Amino acid sequence: GFTSFVFRQFGQTLSRSVGGQAVVGKPVSLIEARAGDLIFFKGRNRYSPYLGHVGMVVSNSAEGVRFIHASVNRGISIETIHSVYYKPRFVKVMRIVE
């Protein structure tokens, strides 16, 4: 819901579901990720074949990709792709707006 809410503020309609958002736009590599791109992860079970979480890239620099997302435990927060939790769960980046 968080990413669909943000995009709605800019006149873009996105599905509220992770699966629905994952098929919109065009895939880009993690190296090419830029602010506004959606970044997708597996859920709690990193071995599952299913997507379970989505965030929005806020920056991509020498320190790596940083993204904002909503979590049940921590609310809205900014994380890095290099975190112990998110790195093994990373799946893909999608560019919604050119």
N, C-alpha and C positions, 0 to 999 in steps of 0.2 A: 503494500500500500504506500510506503514512503516514496518510492521512486515515481509511482504513478501520480501521487499528489504533487511532487515537485514539477514534473513535466506538464501537468494540467495548469500550473501557474503561468506557464509560457505558451498556452494554447495547444499543447500536444496531448493527444489521448493515448494512454497506454493501458493495457490490461492490468488488473490488480495482481494477477498471479505471476509467479516467477516463470513458469512455463510459457505463458502467453507473451511475456516481455522478451523471452529468449529467442523468439523467432522473428522479431521486428528489427529492421535495420540491416547493417552489414557487419560481418565479423572483421575485427582488426587484431593484430598481434598485441601482446602485452607491451612490447616496446613502443608501439605506435599509439597506445592509449593516451587520451587527452581528456581534459575536464569536460564533463557532461556525458561521457561514454558510460554505458552500463557494464558492470563487472559481475560475473556469475560464479557461484560456488556450489559445491555439494553441501548438503545439510550436515546435521550432527554426525551422520555416518559417512565418513570420507570415502568408504569403499562402495557406497551405493552408486548405481549408474544415474541417479536422478538429481536434477538441480534442486537446491533447497533454499538458496539465499541469493539476494541481489543487492548491490550497492551502486553508487555513482562515483566515478573517478573525480577527484578534486585536483589532483596534481600528479605529474610524472616527471621525476628528476633523478639525479644520480643516486639519491637515497631510495628510489623505487616508487612504485605507484601507491598513492594514498587515496582512500575512498571513504565516503560517508555512507552510513547505513543505519537502519533501525534494528535494534535487537530487543528481545523480550526482557532480558536482564539489565541492560545498560541504557536503554532508550536510544536516542540519536547520538552516534559517536563517529569519530574518524579513526581509521585503522590503516596499517600499512600491509601491503601484500606479503611482506616478509615475516609477518607474525607467525608464531608456532601454530596457531589455530588455522589461519586462513591460507597460508602457502600450500599445504598439501590438499586443500579443498578447491583450489582455483580450477575453473573450467574454461572460461572464455570471456572475451570483451566484445561488446556489440556497440557500434556507432549508430545512434538513432537520428541525430541531426548533423548534417554536413557543415 
